[in-house]
């Protein structure tokens, strides 16, 4: 019996559609967490040749295990699977990665791996001794099936990205793309896969003779959790998913879509001209009417504030949506952003901070606590971007990043409408200045309350953020 939400092969489903749009890219916005999970699962089930996966993090939780099991099933039927994972969150998972790599159809490589694999203290010491190299991480997110379908954007693999976490779930966005830009994605993956920084997991354990558990046992044992079945049932019942099942993808086509991607090794300062930040800056500086930036970790620095101020000075409307202190998952980054709030407001930038109880377009299976994770922006009605790039120093000069630029009007309008809905009262706090003092406004409360300090954040979190503002860590945020 066919799986409950299987597709025909990608070639069968999409070949004629792509042929009708030579030289163009068809794309759809995956701004719903359940759709984002289903699109990945569907593409694996439909793949017949290759599956290339590149991620900053892949959590060993329910959704991570479910997608891992789909990957194993694809390899068992002859699909060649390549998995490239950054090493930043892999402590304790080497045996799982080794088990996958020993499958004849799966190759696993670790990006910029540490030398110490087993001991937490040893890993910390290793990172300190090689701080410059180990501080540069692969933040890219790419899901590529049969060189036909690419999914890229802000999501890692884990429950909080797919509306299954019991703690907090992210507001996030990917783009599913077919057509011309997929070839660029494949070339980008190959460049990273063959980089000297991408090391086979087996080469990190040359003396290990003990066979790890079989990969089927590793994944099936934890994929069959009590929460897994109702989660999958809800995904399968989703109307958007049914559209994916039938191959009726609501794609928007354009001849003007391109991939921007950093070089794998950003320590090589000879390659700074190729950094994605230059593409981002040129796009934003070209604005004539409005710029809308969505970034969960927004630390513009003095230079960024000056660039946005230059835009507002010539009449461009600039809006920024980021996390509130109560919603962010990284208090240190919020402390970096907080240093620039007053300057941004004085420059005429409109600032919105997502509320932790925002429910815009989320159909929650897990926790009702929300946090922003989308990395996107629009410029006028001409340019849009969705990717892994945050507006912070780490994305600019430390981590490698990638993203899709496009000018398709309907897709751009959809992205902008999603962002505007998140800035609506009840979903975000509007940050303003009142006689030089910060104020937060939202009409979610019956009395139209105005906050005089970080709203909805406990005293412990406020104290932590305040203390972090005094540390010289801005360049690392």
C-alpha positions as CSV (number, residue, x, y, z in Angstrom):
1,X,0.0,0.0,0.0
2,X,1.3,3.5,-0.9
3,X,2.2,5.8,2.0
4,X,-0.8,8.0,3.0
5,X,0.8,11.2,1.6
6,X,3.1,9.8,-1.2
7,X,3.6,11.6,-4.5
8,X,4.3,10.1,-7.8
9,X,8.0,10.5,-8.8
10,X,9.2,14.1,-9.0
11,X,10.0,13.6,-12.7
12,X,6.4,12.4,-13.3
13,X,4.8,15.2,-11.3
14,X,7.0,18.2,-12.3
15,X,8.7,17.5,-15.6
16,X,5.9,18.8,-17.9
17,X,5.4,21.8,-15.6
18,X,9.0,22.8,-15.7
19,X,9.2,22.2,-19.4
20,X,6.4,24.7,-19.9
21,X,8.5,27.4,-18.2
22,X,12.0,27.2,-19.7
23,X,14.6,29.3,-17.9
24,X,12.2,30.2,-15.1
25,X,11.9,29.3,-11.5
26,X,8.6,28.2,-9.9
27,X,8.3,28.9,-6.2
28,X,5.9,28.8,-3.3
29,X,6.2,30.2,0.2
30,X,6.2,27.6,3.0
31,X,5.1,29.8,5.9
32,X,3.1,27.1,7.7
33,X,5.0,24.7,9.9
34,X,2.9,21.7,9.1
35,X,3.2,22.3,5.4
36,X,7.0,22.7,5.8
37,X,7.3,19.3,7.4
38,X,5.0,17.7,4.8
39,X,6.8,19.2,1.9
40,X,10.1,17.6,3.1
41,X,8.5,14.2,3.7
42,X,6.7,14.3,0.4
43,X,9.8,15.1,-1.6
44,X,11.7,12.3,0.0
45,X,8.9,9.8,-0.7
46,X,8.8,11.0,-4.4
47,X,12.6,11.0,-4.9
48,X,14.0,8.2,-7.1
49,X,17.6,9.2,-7.6
50,X,19.2,11.6,-5.1
51,X,18.6,13.4,-1.8
52,X,21.1,16.1,-0.8
53,X,20.6,17.6,2.7
54,X,22.6,20.5,4.2
55,X,21.7,21.8,7.7
56,X,23.0,23.8,10.6
57,X,21.0,21.6,13.1
58,X,19.1,18.3,12.9
59,X,17.6,17.5,16.3
60,X,17.0,13.9,17.4
61,X,13.4,14.6,18.4
62,X,10.1,13.4,17.0
63,X,10.1,15.3,13.7
64,X,13.8,14.9,13.3
65,X,13.4,11.1,13.7
66,X,10.4,11.0,11.4
67,X,12.3,12.7,8.6
68,X,15.4,10.6,9.3
69,X,13.3,7.5,8.9
70,X,12.0,8.8,5.5
71,X,15.6,9.3,4.5
72,X,16.4,5.7,5.4
73,X,13.5,4.4,3.5
74,X,14.6,6.4,0.4
75,X,18.1,5.0,0.7
76,X,16.7,1.4,1.0
77,X,15.0,1.8,-2.3
78,X,18.1,3.0,-4.1
79,X,18.1,6.8,-3.6
80,X,21.6,8.1,-3.1
81,X,21.5,10.2,0.1
82,X,24.2,12.8,1.1
83,X,23.8,14.5,4.5
84,X,26.0,17.5,5.4
85,X,25.6,18.7,9.0
86,X,27.4,21.5,10.9
87,X,29.1,20.2,14.0
88,X,27.8,22.9,16.4
89,X,25.0,20.7,17.9
90,X,26.2,17.2,17.2
91,X,27.7,16.3,20.6
92,X,26.4,12.9,21.6
93,X,25.1,12.1,18.1
94,X,28.2,10.7,16.5
95,X,26.9,7.1,16.9
96,X,23.7,8.0,15.1
97,X,25.6,9.7,12.3
98,X,28.0,6.7,12.0
99,X,25.0,4.3,11.8
100,X,23.6,6.4,8.9
101,X,27.0,6.6,7.2
102,X,27.4,2.8,7.3
103,X,24.2,2.4,5.3
104,X,25.4,1.6,1.7
105,X,23.1,4.3,0.3
106,X,24.0,7.2,2.7
107,X,27.1,9.3,3.1
108,X,27.4,11.7,6.1
109,X,29.9,14.5,6.3
110,X,30.4,16.9,9.2
111,X,31.2,20.6,8.5
112,X,34.1,22.1,10.4
113,X,34.2,19.3,13.0
114,X,35.9,19.5,16.4
115,X,38.7,17.1,17.1
116,X,37.3,15.9,20.4
117,X,34.2,13.9,19.8
118,X,33.2,12.2,23.0
119,X,33.8,14.4,26.0
120,X,31.9,17.7,26.6
121,X,34.7,19.4,28.5
122,X,37.2,18.3,25.8
123,X,35.0,19.8,23.1
124,X,34.9,23.1,25.0
125,X,38.7,23.2,25.3
126,X,39.1,22.3,21.7
127,X,36.8,25.2,20.7
128,X,38.8,27.6,22.9
129,X,42.1,26.5,21.5
130,X,40.9,26.8,17.9
131,X,38.5,29.7,18.5
132,X,38.9,31.5,15.2
133,X,38.2,28.4,13.1
134,X,35.6,26.9,15.4
135,X,33.6,30.1,15.6
136,X,32.8,30.0,11.9
137,X,29.7,27.8,11.4
138,X,27.7,26.5,8.4
139,X,24.3,28.1,8.9
140,X,22.9,27.1,5.5
141,X,19.7,25.1,5.2
142,X,19.0,23.2,1.9
143,X,16.8,20.3,1.1
144,X,17.4,19.0,-2.5
145,X,15.5,16.1,-4.0
146,X,16.3,14.5,-7.3
147,X,17.9,17.9,-8.4
148,X,14.3,18.8,-9.1
149,X,12.9,20.3,-5.9
150,X,14.8,22.6,-3.5
151,X,13.6,23.8,-0.1
152,X,15.6,26.6,1.5
153,X,15.1,29.3,4.1
154,X,15.2,29.6,7.9
155,X,14.2,26.2,9.2
156,X,16.5,23.7,10.7
157,X,15.2,20.1,11.4
158,X,13.5,19.8,14.8
159,X,10.1,19.9,16.6
160,X,10.2,23.7,17.2
161,X,10.4,24.3,13.4
162,X,7.4,22.1,12.6
163,X,4.9,23.1,15.3
164,X,5.5,20.0,17.4
165,X,7.4,21.4,20.4
166,X,5.8,21.4,23.8
167,X,8.0,24.4,24.8
168,X,7.9,26.9,22.0
169,X,7.3,27.0,18.3
170,X,9.0,29.2,15.7
171,X,7.3,31.5,13.2
172,X,9.5,30.6,10.2
173,X,9.5,30.5,6.4
174,X,11.0,28.5,3.6
175,X,10.7,28.7,-0.2
176,X,10.0,25.5,-2.2
177,X,11.5,26.0,-5.7
178,X,11.6,24.1,-8.9
179,X,13.1,25.0,-12.3
180,X,16.1,27.1,-13.1
181,X,17.3,28.0,-9.6
182,X,17.5,24.4,-8.5
183,X,20.7,23.9,-10.7
184,X,22.3,26.8,-8.7
185,X,21.3,25.0,-5.5
186,X,22.9,21.8,-6.7
187,X,26.2,23.6,-7.5
188,X,26.2,25.3,-4.1
189,X,25.7,21.9,-2.4
190,X,28.5,20.4,-4.4
191,X,30.8,23.2,-3.4
192,X,30.2,22.7,0.3
193,X,30.2,18.9,0.0
194,X,33.7,18.9,-1.5
195,X,35.1,21.6,0.7
196,X,38.0,20.6,2.9
197,X,35.9,21.6,5.9
198,X,33.4,18.8,5.1
199,X,34.8,15.7,6.8
200,X,33.4,12.2,6.6
201,X,32.0,11.1,9.9
202,X,33.9,7.8,9.7
203,X,37.2,9.7,9.3
204,X,36.5,11.3,12.7
205,X,36.5,7.9,14.3
206,X,39.3,5.9,12.7
207,X,39.9,3.7,15.7
208,X,36.3,2.8,16.4
209,X,35.6,-0.9,15.8
210,X,32.3,-1.2,17.7
211,X,29.4,-1.3,15.3
212,X,26.7,1.3,16.3
213,X,23.1,0.3,16.4
214,X,21.5,-0.4,13.0
215,X,20.1,2.9,11.7
216,X,16.6,1.4,11.4
217,X,16.7,0.6,15.1
218,X,18.0,4.0,16.0
219,X,15.2,5.9,14.2
220,X,12.3,3.5,14.5
221,X,12.7,3.2,18.2
222,X,12.1,6.9,18.8
223,X,10.0,7.7,15.8
224,X,7.1,5.5,17.1
225,X,6.5,7.9,20.0
226,X,2.9,8.4,21.2
227,X,2.9,11.9,19.7
228,X,4.1,10.8,16.2
229,X,0.8,9.3,14.9
230,X,-1.6,12.1,15.8
231,X,1.0,14.5,14.4
232,X,1.2,12.7,11.1
233,X,-2.6,12.3,11.0
234,X,-3.0,16.0,11.3
235,X,-0.4,16.7,8.7
236,X,-2.1,14.3,6.3
237,X,-5.5,15.9,6.8
238,X,-4.2,19.4,6.0
239,X,-5.8,21.0,2.9
240,X,-2.5,22.5,1.8
241,X,-0.8,19.1,2.1
242,X,-3.6,17.5,-0.1
243,X,-2.7,20.1,-2.8
244,X,0.9,18.9,-2.5
245,X,-0.2,15.3,-2.7
246,X,-2.0,15.8,-6.0
247,X,0.9,17.7,-7.5
248,X,-1.1,20.9,-7.8
249,X,1.6,23.1,-6.4
250,X,0.5,26.7,-6.3
251,X,3.8,27.8,-7.9
252,X,4.6,31.4,-8.8
253,X,6.9,31.6,-11.9
254,X,9.7,34.1,-12.6
255,X,12.7,34.5,-14.8
256,X,14.3,36.6,-12.1
257,X,15.2,34.3,-9.2
258,X,18.7,33.6,-8.1
259,X,20.6,31.9,-5.3
260,X,23.0,33.9,-3.1
261,X,25.4,31.8,-1.1
262,X,28.6,32.5,1.0
263,X,31.8,30.6,0.3
264,X,32.2,27.6,2.6
265,X,35.3,29.1,4.4
266,X,34.6,32.6,5.4
267,X,38.0,32.7,7.2
268,X,39.5,33.3,3.7
269,X,39.4,37.1,3.6
270,X,40.3,37.0,-0.1
271,X,36.7,35.9,-0.7
272,X,35.0,38.7,1.2
273,X,33.6,40.2,-2.1
274,X,31.6,37.0,-2.5
275,X,29.9,37.3,0.9
276,X,26.1,37.3,0.7
277,X,25.9,40.5,2.8
278,X,26.9,42.5,-0.3
279,X,23.9,41.2,-2.2
280,X,21.7,42.0,0.7
281,X,23.1,45.6,1.1
282,X,22.8,46.4,-2.6
283,X,19.2,45.2,-2.6
284,X,18.2,47.3,0.4
285,X,20.1,50.4,-0.7
286,X,18.2,50.3,-4.0
287,X,14.9,51.0,-2.2
288,X,12.9,54.0,-3.4
289,X,9.7,53.5,-1.4
290,X,9.8,50.9,1.4
291,X,11.9,48.2,3.0
292,X,10.5,45.6,5.3
293,X,13.0,43.5,7.2
294,X,12.1,40.3,9.2
295,X,15.0,39.1,11.3
296,X,14.8,37.2,14.6
297,X,18.3,38.2,15.5
298,X,18.7,41.8,14.6
299,X,21.9,43.6,15.6
300,X,22.5,46.3,12.9
301,X,25.6,47.9,14.5
302,X,26.5,51.5,13.9
303,X,27.0,51.0,10.2
304,X,23.6,49.3,9.8
305,X,21.9,52.0,11.7
306,X,23.6,54.6,9.4
307,X,22.5,52.8,6.3
308,X,18.9,52.6,7.4
309,X,18.9,56.2,8.5
310,X,20.2,57.2,5.0
311,X,17.1,55.4,3.6
312,X,14.6,57.2,5.8
313,X,16.4,60.5,5.2
314,X,15.5,60.2,1.5
315,X,11.9,59.3,2.2
316,X,12.0,55.5,2.2
317,X,9.8,53.8,4.8
318,X,11.8,51.3,6.8
319,X,10.1,48.6,9.0
320,X,11.8,46.0,11.1
321,X,10.2,43.0,12.8
322,X,12.3,41.1,15.3
323,X,11.8,39.2,18.6
324,X,10.8,40.8,21.8
325,X,12.9,39.8,24.8
326,X,10.0,37.6,26.0
327,X,9.9,35.8,22.6
328,X,13.6,35.4,21.8
329,X,15.4,32.2,22.3
330,X,18.8,34.0,22.5
331,X,18.9,36.7,25.2
332,X,22.5,37.7,24.3
333,X,21.5,38.7,20.8
334,X,18.5,40.7,22.1
335,X,21.0,42.5,24.4
336,X,23.0,43.4,21.3
337,X,19.9,44.6,19.4
338,X,18.7,46.7,22.4
339,X,21.8,48.9,22.2
340,X,20.5,50.3,18.8
341,X,16.8,50.6,19.4
342,X,16.8,54.3,20.4
343,X,19.1,55.2,17.4
344,X,16.9,53.3,15.0
345,X,13.7,55.0,16.3
346,X,15.3,58.5,16.1
347,X,16.2,57.7,12.5
348,X,12.6,57.1,11.7
349,X,12.7,53.3,11.5
350,X,9.4,51.5,12.6
351,X,10.3,48.8,15.1
352,X,8.0,45.8,15.9
353,X,8.8,43.0,18.4
354,X,7.0,39.8,18.2
355,X,4.9,38.9,21.2
356,X,5.4,35.4,22.8
357,X,1.7,34.7,22.4
358,X,1.5,35.7,18.8
359,X,-0.7,33.2,16.8
360,X,-0.5,34.6,13.3
361,X,-1.1,31.8,10.8
362,X,0.1,29.1,13.2
363,X,-2.0,26.0,13.6
364,X,-0.4,24.8,16.8
365,X,0.0,21.2,17.6
366,X,2.5,21.8,20.4
367,X,3.2,24.8,22.6
368,X,1.3,28.1,22.1
369,X,4.5,30.1,22.9
370,X,5.9,31.7,19.7
371,X,9.3,32.9,18.7
372,X,10.3,34.6,15.4
373,X,12.8,32.7,13.2
374,X,12.0,33.9,9.7
375,X,14.9,35.6,7.8
376,X,13.5,37.7,5.0
377,X,13.0,41.1,3.5
378,X,11.2,43.0,0.7
379,X,12.3,46.1,-1.1
380,X,9.5,48.2,-2.8
381,X,7.5,45.7,-4.9
382,X,10.6,44.6,-6.8
383,X,12.9,42.5,-4.6
384,X,12.3,39.8,-2.0
385,X,14.6,37.5,-0.1
386,X,14.1,34.4,2.0
387,X,17.0,32.5,3.5
388,X,19.2,31.8,6.5
389,X,20.8,35.3,6.7
390,X,20.2,37.2,9.9
391,X,20.9,41.0,10.2
392,X,23.6,40.5,12.7
393,X,27.5,40.4,12.8
394,X,27.6,36.6,12.9
395,X,25.7,36.2,9.6
396,X,27.8,39.0,8.0
397,X,31.3,37.8,8.7
398,X,31.4,34.5,10.7
399,X,28.7,32.0,9.6
400,X,28.1,30.9,6.0
401,X,24.6,31.7,4.8
402,X,22.4,31.3,1.8
403,X,19.1,32.5,0.4
404,X,16.9,33.1,-2.6
405,X,16.3,36.5,-4.2
406,X,13.2,36.9,-6.4
407,X,11.0,39.5,-8.0
408,X,7.8,37.5,-8.5
409,X,5.0,40.0,-7.5
410,X,2.5,37.5,-6.1
411,X,5.1,35.7,-4.0
412,X,6.6,39.0,-2.8
413,X,3.1,40.2,-1.8
414,X,2.5,36.9,0.1
415,X,5.7,37.3,2.0
416,X,5.0,40.9,2.8
417,X,1.4,40.2,3.8
418,X,2.7,37.5,6.2
419,X,5.1,40.0,7.8
420,X,2.5,42.7,8.1
421,X,0.1,40.3,9.8
422,X,2.8,39.6,12.4
423,X,3.3,43.3,13.1
424,X,-0.5,43.7,13.7
425,X,-1.5,44.7,17.2
426,X,-2.0,41.6,19.3
427,X,0.9,39.8,17.5
428,X,3.7,42.4,18.1
429,X,4.7,45.2,20.3
430,X,5.2,48.6,18.6
431,X,8.3,50.2,20.0
432,X,8.3,54.0,20.3
433,X,10.0,56.9,22.0
434,X,8.2,59.0,24.5
435,X,10.3,62.0,25.6
436,X,13.4,60.0,24.9
437,X,12.2,56.9,26.7
438,X,11.3,53.5,25.2
439,X,7.7,52.5,25.2
440,X,6.0,49.3,24.0
441,X,2.4,49.4,22.7
442,X,-0.1,46.7,21.8
443,X,-3.8,46.6,21.9
444,X,-3.9,42.9,22.8
445,X,-4.8,44.0,26.3
446,X,-8.3,45.4,26.9
447,X,-7.0,48.7,28.2
448,X,-4.5,49.3,25.4
449,X,-1.6,49.0,27.8
450,X,1.7,50.8,27.3
451,X,4.8,49.2,28.8
452,X,7.7,51.2,30.2
453,X,10.1,48.2,30.2
454,X,10.5,44.9,28.2
455,X,6.9,43.6,28.1
456,X,6.0,40.1,29.3
457,X,9.7,39.3,30.2
458,X,10.4,38.2,33.8
459,X,12.8,40.1,36.0
460,X,15.4,37.3,35.6
461,X,15.4,37.6,31.9
462,X,15.5,41.4,32.0
463,X,18.4,41.4,34.3
464,X,20.3,38.8,32.2
465,X,19.8,40.9,29.0
466,X,20.8,44.1,30.9
467,X,24.1,42.5,32.1
468,X,24.9,41.1,28.7
469,X,24.8,44.5,27.2
470,X,28.0,45.4,29.0
471,X,30.0,42.5,27.6
472,X,32.2,43.0,24.5
473,X,30.4,40.3,22.5
474,X,28.6,42.3,19.8
475,X,30.9,40.9,17.0
476,X,30.0,37.3,18.0
477,X,26.2,37.9,18.0
